[in-house]
Amino acid sequence: MRGCLFTLMLAAIVLVLVLTIGLPAVAEGLLSGAVTAAGLHSDDTTVTVRSDPPTDLLGMRADHVRVLADRATYRGMAIDHLDLALADVSVLDRTVGGVGGTLTGVTVPLEDGTTIRLDAIGISGEPDHLVATAELPRAQVESLISDAIERQAGITPKAVVLTAPDRLTVRTGLGVDVDGRFVVTPAGDLVVRAEGFLAGTDVVLLHGGQDVPLTLTSARVTPQGGLRLSGGLALSLLG
């Protein structure tokens, strides 16, 4: 009788260890490989798996997966810190029910060989409808506008003044200031649309989905004089 009781207790202990340590470790290993295969590379990536109840992991399903990475690269972008939470994850099928989190300190290469720096990209939504908001700091916005106007219009601005919610004034130093506003085109590109005597003239700043990993839907000037970009995001961390 005592032998049977001991066997049952031992089996229960083993089951608890498998559910709380063994299966999460297996799932974390599989998902770490999937994240790397999807293009996320970092010397410091951590994948944590949690499920309630733990028995859900018997079918390799996890309620919550958190992915952390420092000094990472993903599809050409350099990311200082990545913190993403994935909900309702099928480990074997590599499907996800929801995504939320932030990419901090993101450097994005542009077509012309230069880069832009985004303070942060906030992400939320379902895999087929991810919404992202990116913060472009003031100095970066002014530089981006000046370079684009010089390249496309042959004018070197002396100053760029941004005004909420979507206005800007370009001081040319030629005795003429050019007013305009930020517009997102139906194709998802960010342009400066001139007003006044240059009305209808567009200067392209960013190609959505190409220069930045967003299909842009809106651009708004922040209280700090930067630019908040919003749009859809194509992100598949599990391949």
Backbone hydrogen bonds in HBPLUS format (Angstrom, degrees):
<---DONOR---> <-ACCEPTOR-->    atom                        ^
c    i                          cat <-CA-CA->   ^        H-A-AA   ^      H-
h    n   atom  resd res      DA  || num        DHA   H-A  angle D-A-AA Bond
n    s   type  num  typ     dist DA aas  dist angle  dist       angle   num
A0005-LEU N   A0001-MET O   2.95 MM   4  6.27 159.7  1.99 150.9 156.6     1
A0006-PHE N   A0002-ARG O   2.87 MM   4  6.07 159.3  1.91 149.7 155.3     2
A0007-THR N   A0003-GLY O   2.98 MM   4  6.16 154.8  2.04 142.3 149.4     3
A0008-LEU N   A0004-CYS O   2.90 MM   4  6.16 157.1  1.95 148.9 154.9     4
A0009-MET N   A0005-LEU O   2.92 MM   4  6.13 160.0  1.96 149.8 155.4     5
A0010-LEU N   A0006-PHE O   2.84 MM   4  6.02 158.4  1.89 149.0 155.3     6
A0011-ALA N   A0007-THR O   2.86 MM   4  6.06 156.2  1.91 146.2 153.0     7
A0012-ALA N   A0008-LEU O   2.88 MM   4  6.11 153.4  1.96 145.2 152.7     8
A0013-ILE N   A0009-MET O   2.92 MM   4  6.18 156.6  1.98 148.2 154.3     9
A0014-VAL N   A0010-LEU O   2.91 MM   4  6.14 161.1  1.95 149.9 155.1    10
A0015-LEU N   A0011-ALA O   2.89 MM   4  6.10 157.8  1.94 146.5 152.8    11
A0016-VAL N   A0012-ALA O   2.93 MM   4  6.17 158.7  1.98 148.5 154.1    12
A0017-LEU N   A0013-ILE O   2.93 MM   4  6.18 160.3  1.97 150.0 155.5    13
A0018-VAL N   A0014-VAL O   2.86 MM   4  6.10 155.2  1.92 149.6 156.9    14
A0019-LEU N   A0015-LEU O   2.89 MM   4  6.11 161.4  1.93 151.1 155.9    15
A0020-THR N   A0016-VAL O   2.86 MM   4  5.94 155.5  1.92 150.9 157.6    16
A0021-ILE N   A0017-LEU O   2.81 MM   4  5.41 146.0  1.93 139.4 147.0    17
A0022-GLY N   A0017-LEU O   3.07 MM   5  6.44 160.8  2.10 141.5 147.7    18
A0023-LEU N   A0018-VAL O   2.70 MM   5  5.80 170.4  1.71 168.1 164.5    19
A0025-ALA N   A0021-ILE O   3.10 MM   4  6.08 152.6  2.18 141.9 149.9    20
A0026-VAL N   A0022-GLY O   3.01 MM   4  6.30 152.3  2.08 149.4 157.4    21
A0027-ALA N   A0023-LEU O   2.86 MM   4  6.09 170.3  1.87 160.0 162.4    22
A0028-GLU N   A0024-PRO O   2.80 MM   4  5.92 159.9  1.84 148.8 154.8    23
A0029-GLY N   A0025-ALA O   2.98 MM   4  6.12 150.8  2.07 140.3 147.9    24
A0030-LEU N   A0026-VAL O   2.99 MM   4  6.30 161.0  2.02 153.8 158.4    25
A0031-LEU N   A0027-ALA O   2.91 MM   4  6.11 164.8  1.94 153.8 158.0    26
A0032-SER N   A0028-GLU O   2.87 MM   4  5.91 149.5  1.96 141.0 149.6    27
A0033-GLY N   A0029-GLY O   3.15 MM   4  6.36 155.2  2.22 143.7 149.3    28
A0034-ALA N   A0030-LEU O   3.03 MM   4  6.34 148.2  2.13 141.1 150.5    29
A0035-VAL N   A0031-LEU O   2.86 MM   4  6.05 158.9  1.90 151.7 156.3    30
A0036-THR N   A0032-SER O   3.11 MM   4  6.30 159.6  2.15 144.7 149.8    31
A0037-ALA N   A0033-GLY O   2.95 MM   4  6.11 158.0  2.00 144.4 150.9    32
A0038-ALA N   A0034-ALA O   2.94 MM   4  6.11 136.9  2.12 141.6 153.0    33
A0040-LEU N   A0035-VAL O   3.24 MM   5  5.88 161.2  2.28 155.8 150.3    34
A0039-GLY N   A0036-THR O   3.05 MM   3  5.36 157.0  2.10 106.7 114.0    35
A0041-HIS N   A0073-THR O   2.95 MM  32  5.32 165.3  1.97 155.1 159.7    36
A0073-THR N   A0041-HIS O   2.88 MM  32  5.32 147.9  1.99 146.8 157.3    37
A0046-THR N   A0068-LEU O   2.77 MM  22  5.10 161.6  1.80 149.4 154.9    38
A0068-LEU N   A0046-THR O   2.89 MM  22  5.10 165.0  1.91 152.3 157.4    39
A0048-THR N   A0066-ARG O   2.93 MM  18  5.18 161.8  1.97 148.8 154.9    40
A0066-ARG N   A0048-THR O   2.92 MM  18  5.18 158.4  1.96 146.1 153.2    41
A0050-ARG N   A0064-HIS O   2.87 MM  14  5.21 153.4  1.94 162.9 163.5    42
A0064-HIS N   A0050-ARG O   2.97 MM  14  5.21 159.9  2.01 167.2 162.3    43
A0056-ASP N   A0053-PRO O   3.07 MM   3  5.98 169.0  2.08 126.1 129.3    44
A0057-LEU N   A0054-PRO O   3.02 MM   3  5.83 158.8  2.06 121.0 126.2    45
A0058-LEU N   A0055-THR O   2.92 MM   3  5.46 161.2  1.96 114.1 120.4    46
A0059-GLY N   A0056-ASP O   3.11 MM   3  5.79 149.8  2.21 114.4 120.9    47
A0061-ARG N   A0056-ASP O   3.36 MM   5  5.67 156.6  2.42 127.2 131.5    48
A0060-MET N   A0057-LEU O   2.92 MM   3  4.41 158.8  1.96  97.7 101.7    49
A0091-VAL N   A0060-MET O   2.86 MM  31  5.38 148.6  1.96 153.9 162.6    50
A0062-ALA N   A0089-VAL O   2.85 MM  27  5.11 163.0  1.87 150.0 155.9    51
A0089-VAL N   A0062-ALA O   2.79 MM  27  5.11 157.2  1.84 162.2 161.3    52
A0088-ASP N   A0063-ASP O   3.04 MM  25  4.58 152.1  2.12 118.0 119.4    53
A0065-VAL N   A0086-LEU O   2.81 MM  21  4.97 151.9  1.89 151.6 156.5    54
A0086-LEU N   A0065-VAL O   2.67 MM  21  4.97 172.1  1.68 159.2 162.1    55
A0067-VAL N   A0084-LEU O   2.82 MM  17  5.21 165.6  1.84 156.4 161.4    56
A0084-LEU N   A0067-VAL O   2.97 MM  17  5.21 166.1  1.99 151.2 155.4    57
A0069-ALA N   A0082-LEU O   3.00 MM  13  5.02 148.1  2.10 141.0 142.3    58
A0082-LEU N   A0069-ALA O   2.77 MM  13  5.02 159.1  1.82 155.9 158.7    59
A0071-ARG N   A0080-ASP O   2.87 MM   9  4.60 161.1  1.91 126.1 126.6    60
A0072-ALA N   A0079-ILE O   2.80 MM   7  5.03 142.5  1.94 159.0 158.0    61
A0079-ILE N   A0072-ALA O   2.73 MM   7  5.03 173.8  1.73 151.1 151.7    62
A0074-TYR N   A0077-MET O   2.90 MM   3  5.18 152.4  1.97 140.8 149.5    63
A0077-MET N   A0074-TYR O   2.99 MM   3  5.18 162.3  2.02 118.9 119.4    64
A0078-ALA N   A0107-THR O   3.03 MM  29  5.07 161.7  2.07 143.3 148.5    65
A0107-THR N   A0078-ALA O   2.81 MM  29  5.07 163.8  1.84 151.5 157.1    66
A0080-ASP N   A0104-THR O   3.12 MM  24  5.82 122.4  2.47 146.1 161.4    67
A0080-ASP N   A0105-GLY O   2.98 MM  25  4.99 152.9  2.06 127.0 135.8    68
A0081-HIS N   A0104-THR O   3.16 MM  23  5.13 156.0  2.22 143.1 143.5    69
A0104-THR N   A0081-HIS O   2.80 MM  23  5.13 174.9  1.80 162.4 164.2    70
A0083-ASP N   A0102-THR O   3.02 MM  19  5.48 156.1  2.08 158.8 165.8    71
A0102-THR N   A0083-ASP O   2.91 MM  19  5.48 151.4  1.99 148.5 153.2    72
A0085-ALA N   A0100-GLY O   2.69 MM  15  5.28 170.7  1.70 169.4 172.3    73
A0100-GLY N   A0085-ALA O   3.01 MM  15  5.28 143.6  2.15 146.7 156.0    74
A0087-ALA N   A0098-GLY O   2.87 MM  11  4.94 165.0  1.90 139.7 143.0    75
A0097-GLY N   A0087-ALA O   2.81 MM  10  5.44 148.2  1.91 159.7 162.0    76
A0098-GLY N   A0087-ALA O   3.32 MM  11  4.94 146.5  2.44 125.6 125.1    77
A0097-GLY N   A0088-ASP O   3.13 MM   9  4.92 124.1  2.46 111.0 125.9    78
A0090-SER N   A0095-THR O   2.96 MM   5  5.22 160.9  2.00 143.1 149.3    79
A0094-ARG N   A0090-SER O   2.73 MM   4  5.45 126.7  2.01 144.0 157.1    80
A0095-THR N   A0090-SER O   3.34 MM   5  5.22 143.2  2.49 130.3 138.4    81
A0099-VAL N   A0125-GLY O   2.80 MM  26  5.57 159.5  1.84 169.7 176.3    82
A0125-GLY N   A0099-VAL O   3.01 MM  26  5.57 116.5  2.43 163.3 163.2    83
A0101-GLY N   A0123-ILE O   2.95 MM  22  5.29 138.2  2.13 152.7 145.9    84
A0123-ILE N   A0101-GLY O   2.83 MM  22  5.29 170.4  1.84 154.7 154.5    85
A0103-LEU N   A0121-ILE O   2.86 MM  18  5.03 157.7  1.91 141.7 149.3    86
A0121-ILE N   A0103-LEU O   2.72 MM  18  5.03 149.6  1.81 147.7 156.7    87
A0105-GLY N   A0119-ASP O   2.86 MM  14  4.90 178.9  1.86 130.8 131.2    88
A0106-VAL N   A0118-LEU O   2.92 MM  12  5.06 154.7  1.98 156.5 157.4    89
A0118-LEU N   A0106-VAL O   2.77 MM  12  5.06 172.3  1.77 158.3 159.6    90
A0108-VAL N   A0116-ILE O   2.86 MM   8  5.37 164.9  1.89 159.0 163.4    91
A0116-ILE N   A0108-VAL O   2.95 MM   8  5.37 152.8  2.03 145.7 153.8    92
A0110-LEU N   A0114-THR O   2.72 MM   4  5.41 169.5  1.73 159.0 155.5    93
A0113-GLY N   A0110-LEU O   3.13 MM   3  5.55 163.0  2.16 116.1 118.8    94
A0119-ASP N   A0135-GLU O   2.83 MM  16  5.39 141.6  1.98 155.9 161.4    95
A0135-GLU N   A0120-ALA O   3.04 MM  15  5.62 151.2  2.13 154.7 162.6    96
A0122-GLY N   A0133-THR O   2.82 MM  11  5.16 160.6  1.85 153.2 152.8    97
A0133-THR N   A0122-GLY O   2.95 MM  11  5.16 148.3  2.05 139.4 149.3    98
A0124-SER N   A0131-VAL O   3.03 MM   7  5.52 147.0  2.14 152.7 162.3    99
A0131-VAL N   A0124-SER O   2.84 MM   7  5.52 177.4  1.84 172.5 171.7   100
A0129-HIS N   A0126-GLU O   2.77 MM   3  5.11 159.5  1.81 119.6 126.3   101
A0233-LEU N   A0130-LEU O   3.08 MM 103  5.37 150.0  2.17 133.6 136.9   102
A0132-ALA N   A0231-GLY O   2.86 MM  99  5.58 169.3  1.87 170.2 173.0   103
A0231-GLY N   A0132-ALA O   3.02 MM  99  5.58 145.8  2.14 157.1 163.0   104
A0134-ALA N   A0229-LEU O   2.72 MM  95  5.06 159.9  1.76 150.3 157.2   105
A0229-LEU N   A0134-ALA O   2.82 MM  95  5.06 161.9  1.85 155.0 158.1   106
A0136-LEU N   A0227-LEU O   2.82 MM  91  5.06 168.7  1.83 157.6 160.6   107
A0227-LEU N   A0136-LEU O   2.85 MM  91  5.06 159.2  1.89 148.3 155.1   108
A0140-GLN N   A0137-PRO O   3.07 MM   3  5.41 118.7  2.46 105.5 120.4   109
A0141-VAL N   A0137-PRO O   2.98 MM   4  6.28 153.0  2.05 154.0 162.8   110
A0142-GLU N   A0138-ARG O   2.95 MM   4  6.23 169.1  1.96 164.7 166.0   111
A0143-SER N   A0139-ALA O   3.06 MM   4  6.16 159.0  2.10 142.8 148.7   112
A0144-LEU N   A0140-GLN O   2.91 MM   4  6.02 156.4  1.97 144.2 151.1   113
A0145-ILE N   A0141-VAL O   2.93 MM   4  6.17 161.3  1.96 155.9 160.1   114
A0146-SER N   A0142-GLU O   2.98 MM   4  6.11 167.5  1.99 149.0 152.9   115
A0147-ASP N   A0143-SER O   2.96 MM   4  6.05 167.9  1.97 151.4 154.8   116
A0148-ALA N   A0144-LEU O   3.05 MM   4  6.13 158.9  2.09 142.9 149.0   117
A0149-ILE N   A0145-ILE O   2.93 MM   4  6.10 164.6  1.96 156.3 160.0   118
A0150-GLU N   A0146-SER O   3.00 MM   4  6.10 161.9  2.03 148.4 153.9   119
A0151-ARG N   A0147-ASP O   2.92 MM   4  6.02 155.0  1.98 144.7 152.0   120
A0152-GLN N   A0148-ALA O   2.88 MM   4  5.92 158.4  1.93 148.7 154.3   121
A0153-ALA N   A0149-ILE O   2.73 MM   4  5.25 150.2  1.81 139.8 147.3   122
A0154-GLY N   A0150-GLU O   3.08 MM   4  4.54 133.2  2.31 109.1 117.2   123
A0158-LYS N   A0171-ARG O   2.68 MM  13  5.54 160.6  1.71 161.1 168.2   124
A0159-ALA N   A0171-ARG O   3.32 MM  12  5.11 148.5  2.42 136.4 138.4   125
A0171-ARG N   A0159-ALA O   2.89 MM  12  5.11 164.6  1.92 149.2 153.4   126
A0161-VAL N   A0169-THR O   2.89 MM   8  5.12 169.5  1.90 153.1 156.8   127
A0169-THR N   A0161-VAL O   2.79 MM   8  5.12 148.7  1.88 144.6 154.9   128
A0163-THR N   A0167-ARG O   2.93 MM   4  4.98 171.5  1.94 131.8 132.2   129
A0167-ARG N   A0163-THR O   2.87 MM   4  4.98 149.2  1.97 173.0 167.7   130
A0221-VAL N   A0165-PRO O   2.74 MM  56  5.18 165.5  1.76 139.1 144.0   131
A0182-PHE N   A0166-ASP O   2.85 MM  16  5.39 154.1  1.92 148.2 156.9   132
A0168-LEU N   A0180-GLY O   3.05 MM  12  5.48 148.2  2.16 143.6 138.3   133
A0180-GLY N   A0168-LEU O   2.98 MM  12  5.48 146.5  2.10 164.2 160.8   134
A0170-VAL N   A0178-VAL O   2.76 MM   8  5.07 171.8  1.76 153.7 155.7   135
A0178-VAL N   A0170-VAL O   2.90 MM   8  5.07 167.3  1.92 148.4 151.0   136
A0195-GLU N   A0179-ASP O   2.82 MM  16  5.57 150.4  1.91 155.6 147.6   137
A0181-ARG N   A0193-ARG O   3.17 MM  12  5.49 145.4  2.29 130.1 139.1   138
A0193-ARG N   A0181-ARG O   2.92 MM  12  5.49 170.5  1.93 163.9 162.4   139
A0183-VAL N   A0191-VAL O   2.92 MM   8  5.38 165.6  1.94 157.5 159.5   140
A0191-VAL N   A0183-VAL O   2.88 MM   8  5.38 169.2  1.89 162.8 166.4   141
A0185-THR N   A0189-ASP O   2.90 MM   4  5.30 155.3  1.96 151.3 156.2   142
A0188-GLY N   A0185-THR O   2.81 MM   3  5.23 162.3  1.84 117.1 122.8   143
A0190-LEU N   A0206-LEU O   2.86 MM  16  5.12 157.1  1.92 148.1 155.4   144
A0205-LEU N   A0190-LEU O   2.82 MM  15  5.58 163.3  1.85 152.4 157.2   145
A0206-LEU N   A0190-LEU O   3.24 MM  16  5.12 161.9  2.27 135.6 140.3   146
A0192-VAL N   A0203-VAL O   2.83 MM  11  5.10 157.7  1.88 142.2 148.7   147
A0203-VAL N   A0192-VAL O   2.90 MM  11  5.10 154.1  1.96 140.4 149.1   148
A0194-ALA N   A0201-THR O   2.84 MM   7  5.32 165.6  1.86 166.8 164.8   149
A0199-ALA N   A0196-GLY O   3.05 MM   3  5.15 154.8  2.11 117.0 116.5   150
A0201-THR N   A0198-LEU O   3.03 MM   3  5.83 154.2  2.10 150.9 153.4   151
A0210-GLN N   A0207-HIS O   3.04 MM   3  5.40 154.3  2.11 131.4 133.6   152
A0211-ASP N   A0207-HIS O   2.76 MM   4  5.15 152.1  1.83 144.8 154.2   153
A0209-GLY N   A0212-VAL O   2.93 MM   3  5.51 123.0  2.27 146.5 162.4   154
A0209-GLY N   A0214-LEU O   2.55 MM   5  4.81 113.1  1.98 133.7 133.9   155
A0215-THR N   A0232-GLY O   2.77 MM  17  5.00 161.8  1.80 145.3 151.7   156
A0232-GLY N   A0215-THR O   3.05 MM  17  5.00 147.6  2.16 137.6 132.2   157
A0217-THR N   A0230-SER O   2.75 MM  13  5.75 164.8  1.77 150.8 146.9   158
A0218-SER N   A0230-SER O   3.30 MM  12  5.28 156.9  2.36 136.1 133.6   159
A0230-SER N   A0218-SER O   3.04 MM  12  5.28 164.8  2.06 147.9 147.7   160
A0220-ARG N   A0228-ARG O   3.00 MM   8  5.18 156.4  2.06 138.5 146.1   161
A0228-ARG N   A0220-ARG O   2.71 MM   8  5.18 172.3  1.72 158.2 160.4   162
A0222-THR N   A0226-GLY O   3.04 MM   4  5.17 159.7  2.08 117.1 123.3   163
A0225-GLY N   A0222-THR O   2.90 MM   3  5.21 163.1  1.93 115.8 119.9   164
A0239-GLY N   A0236-SER O   3.46 MM   3  5.59 166.4  2.48 107.4 107.9   165
